Amino acid sequence: MPKKITGDMNMREVIRSYPDARKVLDRYGMRCRGCMGAAAETVSQSATTHGVDPETFVLEMNEAVGGKRTARARS
């Protein structure tokens, strides 16, 4: 499966574009959906802030979304 989510992507945009990624956030107790930090942080920064290995986090998010992107996503 090709990677769709990368560590340098903006967390808020990932949440909007890949709703299934929320499963991973919930697993780690991350409440990024309503957090102002999500607008400013990358996926890797968010993982690090919450004590999660960024590589593992990105891998798990990609597994959760299975490459599915919503219509809201910007090209």
C-alpha positions as CSV (number, residue, x, y, z in Angstrom):
1,M,0.0,0.0,0.0
2,P,1.5,3.3,-1.0
3,K,1.8,5.9,1.8
4,K,-0.8,8.6,1.7
5,I,-0.2,10.3,5.1
6,T,3.3,11.6,5.8
7,G,4.8,13.0,9.0
8,D,5.2,16.5,7.5
9,M,1.4,16.8,6.7
10,N,-0.7,19.2,8.8
11,M,-2.6,17.3,11.4
12,R,-5.9,19.2,11.0
13,E,-5.8,18.6,7.2
14,V,-5.2,14.9,7.8
15,I,-8.1,14.7,10.2
16,R,-10.4,16.3,7.6
17,S,-9.1,14.4,4.6
18,Y,-8.8,11.0,6.2
19,P,-11.6,10.5,8.8
20,D,-10.6,6.9,9.5
21,A,-7.3,8.2,10.9
22,R,-9.3,9.3,14.0
23,K,-9.3,5.6,15.1
24,V,-5.5,5.9,15.7
25,L,-5.9,9.2,17.5
26,D,-8.5,7.6,19.8
27,R,-6.3,4.7,20.4
28,Y,-3.6,7.0,21.8
29,G,-6.1,9.2,23.6
30,M,-5.3,12.2,21.4
31,R,-8.1,14.7,21.1
32,C,-6.7,16.5,18.1
33,R,-10.0,17.1,16.4
34,G,-10.9,20.1,18.6
35,C,-7.3,21.1,19.5
36,M,-5.9,24.4,18.2
37,G,-2.5,22.7,18.1
38,A,-3.7,20.5,15.3
39,A,-3.9,23.5,13.0
40,A,-0.2,24.4,13.6
41,E,1.4,21.0,14.1
42,T,2.5,18.3,11.6
43,V,1.6,14.7,12.1
44,S,5.1,14.0,13.5
45,Q,5.0,16.9,15.8
46,S,1.7,15.8,17.2
47,A,2.9,12.3,17.8
48,T,6.0,13.5,19.6
49,T,4.0,16.0,21.7
50,H,1.9,13.0,22.9
51,G,4.9,10.7,23.5
52,V,4.2,8.5,20.4
53,D,6.9,7.4,18.0
54,P,6.3,9.4,14.8
55,E,7.2,6.6,12.4
56,T,4.8,4.1,14.1
57,F,2.1,6.8,14.3
58,V,2.3,7.5,10.5
59,L,2.3,3.8,9.7
60,E,-0.7,3.1,11.9
61,M,-2.6,6.1,10.4
62,N,-1.9,4.8,6.9
63,E,-3.1,1.3,7.8
64,A,-6.3,2.8,9.3
65,V,-7.2,4.8,6.3
66,G,-6.2,2.2,3.7
67,G,-5.5,4.9,1.2
68,K,-9.0,6.3,1.4
69,R,-9.4,10.0,1.1
70,T,-12.6,12.0,1.5
71,A,-14.1,14.4,-1.1
72,R,-13.2,17.3,1.3
73,A,-9.5,16.8,0.6
74,R,-7.8,19.4,-1.4
75,S,-5.6,18.4,-4.3
